[in-house]
Amino acid sequence: MNNDTSKPVVKRESKNSIRVEFDRTPLLDRIRAKYFSLYFLKKAAWYLFRLLLLIGIAYIILYPFISKISASFKSPADFKDATVSLIPRSPTLDTYKAIITENGYVAAFFNTLLLSGTCAILQTFVCCLIGYGFAKFKFKGNKILFALVIFTMIVPHSTLELSMTLRFRDFDILGIVHLLENLGITDVNSLRLTNTYWPLWILSATGLAFKNGLYIYLFRQYFKGVPDELEESAYVDGYGVFRTFIKIILPMSIPMLVTVFMFSFSWQWTDNFYTTIFFTGSGPTLMNNIIAIPKSIDTSITDAKQYETAIKNTCGLLIIAPLVILYLFAQKFIIQGIERSGITG
């Protein structure tokens, strides 16, 4: 027996009878009771408020992209016409054609694809291995080393610019050239790795490249949530540490691997700091080299400053277009990787 008299109990039979009685009432009365009640008006007002808020936020975020995309299709006559705002009156693809044919977009695309892809693969595997070691192995100095990894995330990259430039301009493996010079052998030269992919490949393979501290942190957080029983079962079956990592840990870490690969690939794709340091003019054409005004475009016939800005924005759109397409196919793995890393709580 229910002793609580403050909340009346409505049985299922009563609900059904109320529903039947409501369905039997005239249509006009049902509409008035359902859509003109205070509860419905409050619910509709709250829904409308959220809708307008989301539309406003989306407009603020998307408007710069929409305006840049619109300007990329404008002709010189559209820039002269003050009445043309977002929708071009004489849309054209001349700007895209000039950038692709004259600025070396195709060569920059494949060179950057090679560099970003190889660096992303190296960084993903190396950071995964390091993060697994921090998460699953207890050794002396573990916390100190991990604190140094976190410290690399906050060190300004400009402080390392001179040292990295000198290191890879006269690359001396383990000081061998310096040792030979001290022994009187002076006809041995150090390696000059600038204007090649090797500096970025070496940094990626050693876990010292751009954002590697963040990737190690992501993997460590992910592997801390992996049950130890999986590894113990593998050890019982005769697996070693490295074989367990390859056969058990990596296959179950696909979402996190894809997430870190995407981060590494996209940041390397749009990198301007490291490529400016290591590629000083005679290196391969990369994506940041295509940002220029094509010679066939005459900017003197219209507002030069506005037109040149639109052309450079079009270069930026062509640079990020492959990343947008890539993210459309990999967003599910990215969401899963972030959720399982434990960063969101």
N, C-alpha and C positions, 0 to 999 in steps of 0.2 A: 504494500500500500504506500502510495506517495504522500508524505507528510508536508511537502513543500507546496503551500497554497498560493505563494506569490507568483508562480509561473504556471499558468494553466497548461495541461497536457492535451495536445491535439492529436487524436488517434488517426491512423491512416484512413479508416472508414470515414471519419469526419472530413478529412482533406478531400477525399474523392467526392463526397456529397456536396461540399462547397464548390468544387470544380464543375460538377454537373449542373448545379444551380446557376453558376456564373455563365456557363455555356448556353443555358436556356433563356437568359435575359436578352432583351432586344439588342441589336448590333450597336445602335447609337449609345445606349447606356453603357455597354461594355467599352466602347471607345472613350467615352467620357470618364469612366472609372479608371481606365488604364493609362490614358495619355494626358489627362488633365488633373492628375493628383499631385500633391506637393512632393511626394517621393520621386515621381518621374521627372518633375521639373528640376529638382535638385540634381538628380543623376544626369539629366541632359545638360545642365549648366556646367557641371564638373567635366563632362566629356568634351563639351565645346571649348572650355578653357584649356584643357590638355592638348586638344587638337590645334588650337591657335598658337599655343606655346611651342609645340613641336614644329609647326610650320615656320614660325619666326626663327627658331634656332637653326632649322635646316636652311632657311634663306640666308642667314648670316654666314653659315659655313660654306654653302654651295655657290653663292653669288660670285665670289672672286673667280672660281673655276668656270662658271657659266660665261662671265664677261670675257675671260681669256679665250675660251673656245670660240665664242662669237667673233671676237676680234681677229682670230686666225683665219676666218673665212672672208673677211672684209677686203674689198678692193680699194685702191687709192682714192677712187671717187667717193667711197663711203666715209673715208676719214675726212674728206673735204666737206661733206654734207653734215651740217649741225643737227639735222632732224633724225639722223640715224643713230640709234642707241645700241640695243642688243641684237636686233634682227638686221642682218646686212641686206641692203637693197639690191646689190649686185654681187652675190656670193661667188667666190672663186677659190680654186685650189693652187693658184700660182705660188703662194708663199710656201706651201708644203712641197711642191715640186722643186722649187729653187733650193730649199734647204736640203732635201734628199739628194739631189743631183750635184750640187756645188759644194756643200759643206762636208761631204764624205760621210753621210749618215750610215750607209750600208756597211762600210768598213769599220766605222766606230761601233756599230751595233755588234758585229761579230767579235771584234777585239774585246769589247767590254763584256760580252757574253762569256768569252773564254776566261778572262781574268776573274770576273765575279763568280762564275760557276766553280772554277778550281779553288778559289779562296774560300768559298762557302762550304765546299765539301771538306776541305782540310780543317777549317775552323769547327765545323759541326762534329766531326769525328774526334778531333783532339780535345775540344771542350767537353764533349760527352765523356771521354775517358777520364779527364781530370775531375769533372764533377762527380763521376761515379766513385773515384778514389776518395774524395773528400766526404762523400755521404756514407760510404760503407766500410771504410777502413780507419781504425783508430791508431794513430801513431804520434810520437812526440813532436810537438810543434804544429799539429794539425790546425789549431785555431789561429796561430800566428800567421801561418801561410795563407789561410783563407782570408784573414784580415788584410793581408797584402794584396790579395786578389780584389777585394772590395775597394782597396785604396786606389787601384789602377782605374777604377770607374770615375774617380773624382779628380784625378791629376789632369790639368789642362794639357791638351795635345801640343800646344805651341811650345811648351817647355821641353819637349822631346825632339823638336824639329831639327835643331842644329846637330845634336848627337846622332840622330838617325841618318841625316845627310852625310855626315863625315864617315859613319860606320859603313855605309853601303857604297859610298863613292870610292873608298879604298878598303875593300872588304878583305880582312885578314883572318882566315880561319884559325882559331886557337892561338893567334900570335905567331904563326910559323914564319911569316915573312920578316917580322921584327926580330925573331930569334936568328934567322939566317943572316940578317944584316949585322947583328952583333958578332956573328962568327966570321964576318969578313966577306960573305957572299952577297954582292950588291947587284947582281944581274937578275934578281928575282923580283917581279912586280906583283903587287897586290891586285886582286880582282876588282874591276870596275863594274858594279851591278846596276848603276843608275841607267835609266832609259830602257830597262828590261822588266819583266814580270817577277824576277827572282826576289827582290826585296819584300814584296807583298806575299809571295809564296813562303818565304822563310819565316816571316812574322806569323803567318797563319799556321804553319806547321809546328811552331814552337809555342803557340797559345798566347802570343803577345800582340796580335793584330788589333784592329779597331773594334771596340766593344766586346772583346773576348772575356773580360771580367764579368760582364752581364750574362754572357752565354754560360759560363761556368756556374754562376749563381743559379740560373734557371735549371740547369741539369742537376745541381746538388739538391735543390728543393724538390725536384721531381723524384729523384732516386731515394730521398729520405722517406717517401711514401710507399716505396716498394717493399713488400714483406720480406724479411730475412729468410723465411722458410723456403722461398723459391731457390735461393742460392744454396742453402743447406741441402736441399734435395738434389741439386745438381752436383754438389761435392760428394754426396753419398753415391751417386751414379758414376763417379770417377772423373768428373769434369774438373779441370783446373780453373784458376781464376780468370785467365784470359779467354778460355773456351766458354766459360759460363757467361762472360760479358758478351761474346760474339753470338752465341747460340740462344741465350735466354734473355739477356737484358736488352740488347739492341732490337730484336723483333717486337718486344712489347713497348718500346719507346718510340714507335713510328710517329705519333702525333707531336711529341716534343722535338724529335729530330727534324720534322718538316717545319715546325715553328722556328727553330733556331736557324735552319737553312734559309728560310724566307727572310728573316731579319738580316742575316749576314749578306745574302745575295742583294737585297734591296739597298742596304747601306753602302755596300761596295759599288753597286751600280751607279749611285748618285754621289759617290765620294769625290771631293774636290781637294781635300787637305793632303792626303797621302799621295795622290796622283800628281799633284803639283810639286811635291818634294822630290819624288823619284823619277818623274818624267819632265825633263827640262827643255824639251823642244824637238829633239831628234827621235823620240820614242814613237810607239804606235799611236794612231788616232783613237781617242776614247770619246765617250759621250760628252764630257765637259768641253771638248775641243770644237763641237759643232755649233756652239752658241756664238754666232757671228752673223753679220748682215751679208747675205749673198750678193755677189757683184752685179748680177743681172737685175736686181731690184733697185729702182731709182727712187730714193727717199726724198729727193729735192722737190718733187712735184706736189707734195702735200705737207702736212705738219710733220716735219722730220722726227721730232722727239717722240711724238705719240706713235707714229708709224714704226719707228725702230724698236720701241718698247713692245709693240704688238708682235713684231717679227721674232724678237728674243723670247717672248712668252710662248710663241709657237714652237721654237726650239725646245723649250722646257716641256711642252706637251708631248712632243715626239720622244723625249727622253723618258718620261714617266709612263707612256702608253704601254710598253711591254710589262711593266710592273703591275699596272692595273689589271691587265689580262691575266697575269700569273696569279694575282691575289684572288681573282674570281674563281679559280679552280682550287685554290689551296686554303680558302678561308675556313672551311670546316675543320681542317687539321690544326690551324692556328688557334681557333677557339678552344679545341680540345686540349692542346698543349698548354695554353695559358691557364685553363681551369685546373689541370692536373699538376701544374707546377706549384700550386698552393699560394701564389702571389695574391690572388683575389680574396684570400681569406680562408 
